[in-house]
Amino acid sequence: MKKYLRLFRVKHYIKNIFIFTTLIFGGQVLTSDFYKVLIGFFAFCLTSSSIYIMNDLVDYKIDRKTKSKKNEPIASNLISKKKGIFLAILLWLLALGINFFTFSPISYLYIIGYFILNLFYSFIGKNIPYLEWIIMVMFYLLRVLFGSAILNVEVSLILILTVIFGASYIILMKRMIELRNKKYRKVFQYYTEKQLRILSFVCLGFMLICYIYWVFKQELDLLMITIVLVILIFARYEKKVVATIDGNPVEVLFQDRLLFIFSTLYIVLCTVLFEIC
């Protein structure tokens, strides 16, 4: 069972919490809409797992030569390629079927778009400098838009920009750390560590500006507390991620108790404030 959990990248489901963004900020957690978004969350998780398996199938020869990935289920032959193909197709079909119960036809545009964009990234996009991390940022944004599509609400431009700049910071930091630790990517011949560091700081700055502006627009005095929390979250993340080998944000989040507490507190606080105000 453990090998399948590793293959499905269950830990990475935490990224799909972005799907709940408009639900939380719209104060709709205690409504029936919560169940529709929860169903969408499970559908997106299955889609993510399907994509991770396909990526493993595409990269299994490279992964066998990579120290950090050679023990992955497909690369190490714990799970055969044939079974991997079967599971990838099965999970994708299950995701499409489950998403039907969100009763949101338009949400299919985002979940299918996410799937197609991932295929493009796996076969072509990951080898194109700058475009590759822009695509990675789009994955985060598509999660937010998917959740808003289920609720049939629009996401404000300033919130979209906050997500874009925040995700850019995370991806650029990951690339910088991979480059520093000599992890192989074709695009690294076009990057320098200094360049990625500067870009990451610029994106972090713009993210904070956008988030603070968004908070002031909400006219909720207590929401100002979340500005402090966001600063603490990114300061802690910055401190911990630079000490990792590959800059994996999921591993950083789960391995650092304080960062996890700050992040959980932020979500709980926002949920409560938008529900009672």
Sequence and secondary structure as in RCSB ss.txt:
>XXXX:A:sequence
MKKYLRLFRVKHYIKNIFIFTTLIFGGQVLTSDFYKVLIGFFAFCLTSSSIYIMNDLVDYKIDRKTKSKKNEPIA
SNLISKKKGIFLAILLWLLALGINFFTFSPISYLYIIGYFILNLFYSFIGKNIPYLEWIIMVMFYLLRVLFGSAI
LNVEVSLILILTVIFGASYIILMKRMIELRNKKYRKVFQYYTEKQLRILSFVCLGFMLICYIYWVFKQELDLLMI
TIVLVILIFARYEKKVVATIDGNPVEVLFQDRLLFIFSTLYIVLCTVLFEIC
>XXXX:A:secstr
 HHHHHHHTGGGGGGGGGGGHHHHHTT TTSTHHHHHHHHHHHHHHHHHHHHHHHHHHHHHHHHT TTTTTSTTT
TTSS HHHHHHHHHHHHHHHHHHHGGG  TTHHHHHHHHHHHHHHHHHTGGGSTTHHHHHHHHHHHHHHHHHHHH
HT    HHHHHHHHHHHHHHHHHHHHHHHHTT   GGGGG  HHHHHHHHHHHHHHHHHHHHHHHHHTT GGGGH
HHHHHHHHHHHHHHHHTTSSS  HHHHHHH HHHHHHHHHHHHHHHHHHHH 
